[in-house]
């Protein structure tokens, strides 16, 4: 699967890689980030998956976090980060994979 690349904007933005649990006022949070699925090949099914997140730009006052969205349960996330050009990893999850992406928030 190709990585999700998006110039992300905070919860009020329109980029598909950003998700928000609730409607919030417009935010200044913005970043240029990539989230990709990493699969750990094992001899049994299903293979564990995790998200790897990296941002080449994070606006001041913004934090980013990668997420792995699993169907039903067991979603995984990286820690919130502000460091650019560094990979951040979630824990592995097994089950039905749906998507990966980036969350942003104002700090």
C-alpha positions in Angstrom: 0.0 0.0 0.0 1.3 3.5 -0.8 1.8 5.9 2.0 -0.9 8.5 2.7 0.7 11.9 1.8 -1.1 15.0 2.7 -0.6 18.6 3.5 -2.7 18.4 6.6 -4.7 21.1 8.3 -6.2 21.0 11.8 -9.8 19.8 12.6 -11.3 22.6 10.6 -9.3 21.7 7.5 -10.3 19.6 4.5 -7.4 17.1 4.1 -8.6 13.5 4.1 -5.7 12.3 6.3 -7.0 14.4 9.2 -9.8 13.2 11.4 -11.6 14.7 14.3 -13.9 13.0 16.8 -16.0 16.2 17.1 -16.6 19.4 15.2 -14.3 22.2 16.5 -13.7 25.8 15.6 -11.2 26.4 12.8 -7.6 25.6 13.8 -4.2 26.9 12.8 -2.7 23.4 13.1 -1.0 22.4 9.9 1.8 20.0 8.7 3.2 18.1 5.7 3.1 14.5 6.8 3.2 10.9 5.6 1.5 7.9 7.2 2.1 4.4 5.9 1.1 0.9 6.9 3.9 -1.4 8.0 3.2 -5.2 7.9 5.1 -7.7 10.0 5.1 -11.0 8.0 4.3 -14.0 10.2 3.6 -17.6 9.5 0.0 -17.3 10.7 -2.8 -15.1 9.6 -3.6 -12.2 10.0 -0.2 -10.4 9.8 0.2 -7.7 12.5 0.2 -4.1 11.1 1.3 -0.8 12.5 1.5 2.8 11.3 4.7 4.7 10.7 4.2 8.5 10.7 6.7 11.3 9.6 6.3 15.0 9.1 8.7 17.1 7.0 6.9 20.3 8.3 4.9 21.0 11.4 3.7 24.5 12.0 4.5 26.2 15.3 1.9 25.4 17.9 0.9 22.1 16.3 1.4 18.5 17.3 0.9 15.5 15.0 0.2 11.8 15.6 -0.1 8.8 13.2 -3.1 6.5 13.5 -3.9 3.0 12.4 -7.7 2.5 12.0 -8.8 -1.1 12.4 -12.4 -2.2 11.7 -14.3 -2.9 14.9 -11.6 -2.4 17.5 -7.9 -2.2 18.4 -7.0 1.1 16.7 -3.4 2.1 17.3 -1.7 5.5 17.4 1.8 6.9 17.7 2.6 9.4 20.5 2.0 13.0 19.8 5.1 14.6 18.2 6.5 17.9 17.0 9.9 16.7 15.8 10.3 16.9 12.0 11.9 14.2 9.7 11.7 11.4 12.3 9.7 8.2 12.1 7.1 7.5 14.8 5.7 4.0 15.2 2.4 2.7 16.8 2.2 -0.7 18.4 1.2 -3.6 16.2 -2.4 -4.6 15.8 -4.1 -7.7 14.2 -7.5 -7.8 12.6 -9.2 -6.1 9.7 -7.1 -3.1 8.6 -9.0 -0.1 7.3 -6.7 2.9 6.9 -3.8 5.0 8.2 -3.6 8.7 8.5 -2.4 11.8 10.6 -4.2 13.6 13.4 -3.2 17.2 14.1 -4.0 19.4 17.1 -3.1 22.8 18.4 -0.9 22.9 21.5 
